[in-house]
Amino acid sequence: MFEKFTEKAINVITEAQEQAKLMNNAYVQPEHLLLAIAKQAKGISLKLFKNCNLTYDDLLKEVEKRLRFEKAVGGKSTPFSNEFKNLLKNTLDLANKSGNSYVLFEHLFLVAIND
């Protein structure tokens, strides 16, 4: 599946996994992707976050509140939730509809903020 993702897109997904792991969450959720995007934001995504007065720290507080009861019980890897898998599928669909043969960071950004 990830063979169609650019390096930047894979990096943000890897960062989402890291966010879930750091928060000791049982699954990688769409909220983790939004955190990862905010952390790596540049260009248009950074402008949008700034225009909305959203910082990584603000988002982190909200995500921690939302996911505080979803703690991992152990294990080395944090699997993708069904919601996250659906988000990745929607990202692939968006890339295809827009005529791109690769999934870009921007596709992930658009799907994450739409979700």
Summary of the structure (lengths in Angstrom):
residues: 115
radius of gyration: 13.8
end to end distance: 20.4
largest distance: 41.5
contacts: 324
relative contact order: 0.21
helix: 67%
strand: 5%
